[in-house]
Structures are given as structure tokens and as C-alpha cells.
Amino acid sequence: MFSALRDHGAQAARDHRWRPDGVMGGAICAHASWGPQRRFGQTSASWVAELGNGKAVHWLTASSAPETSLFKPVLFGSGEKTALPDFGPAPGDQYDPGTLWWRHERLHRAMLEDYAGPLALFRDERDQLERAFLARVVGVLRKPGNAGRAEEMIAEMWQDVRLVEDRWYARGRHNPVVINRMNQTSEPYKMHWLRLNRIARMGK
């Protein structure tokens, strides 16, 4: 399900240099683009619900662009305290680094000029972290009466993601792999996102 929500369509599956400024086709994951035949919508968050045996694990990005995000767990259990992370203040329509959603959006928008380059820098680490999260959640749920530990574990994982995404942002901005003119998006696309950034009062 994580992979499905990150799907950009058949063209992206065939070409590792795929860019989000072209025709989106039947893609599930959407990036706001410009012009005729292109997608104006934007994925704003992704959510996978895992239900069964009296438990519910919800995997949330709580951010746009699931391929630049990690799916993070929230636990709901019958008769147990719900393990909710600290989401911070609710995001508004302008950039606020104190909110979880906008903090990630800084990473997402910094990648849009050369999408394939920076994504390649951390895709493997993203997938490894998600596998580790899945294993940790399974381990906690197998032990009865572990609600307190679950709450602590959830907080740890969400904090880990914040630190990791900060590192990805810094690495993507300064790594020379990102500077690849073959992968760079079109000038109209860049101008479109510059306009959105101005509206949101944010830079990259």
C-alpha cells in the first residue's frame, strides 16, 4: 500500500529520471503542475489503515508527497490508551516551520527542480526505516499490556523522522548529485512553483 500511494504511473516506472512536470496520466501520487493535460491537484497527505484482531494501526505521512515522506504509525487499541504523537500546531495556508506539514513541505519543494537526483539520495534509507517501523510495531503489539511502551515508541519514531527529514533536506541542498540538467524540470513548471511559494511565503 505504501508503494501504491507513491505510484506515479507507467512512465515513471519505466524511467528513473521521471520528472513531475509532465502529463501525469493515471498516477495516484499527484504533484501540482501547469498547462493543458497536466494535473493541477496535489497529494496533501497519505494514510494506510491496518485493521484486525481488535487492534488498529494507522500509517500516516501527515505531509504531502508520500515518496519524500515516511509512513509513521498511530495506534488505536480496544481498552488501551491511544498512542498519538505530537503533531504540533495545525498548518495554515502559509509556511510555518513550527508545523509538521510545512516542515516537510520545505523538503518536498526543495526537490522539485531536479526530482530524481535528491530522491535517489535517500530512497533506500526511507524504505529501510519504514521496514524497521513495521517490525517495531509488530513486536509491541504481540506483547499484551504494552500500551505505555507503545505510546513511548510512537513518539520516538515520529521524532526520528523529523531528524531524518532535516538531514535529507540539508543533504539534498548541498550534494552535487542534485545538479543534473538532464533531470531538471521545465521553466514553466519552476515558475508555477515559485508562484505557489510566494503565495505560501516560503523559499526552498
Buried (B, 14 or more C-beta within 10 A) or exposed (E): EBEEBBBBBEBBEEEEEBBBBBEBEEBBBBBBBBEEEBBEEBBEBBBBEEEEEEBBBBBBBBBBBBBBBBBBBBBBBEEBEEBEBEBBEEBEEEBBEEBBBBBBBBBBBBBBBBBBBBBBBBEEEBEEBBEEBBEBBEEBBEEEEBBEEBBEBBBEBBEBBBEBBBEBBEBBEEEEBBEBEEBBBBEEBBEBBEEBBEEBEBEB
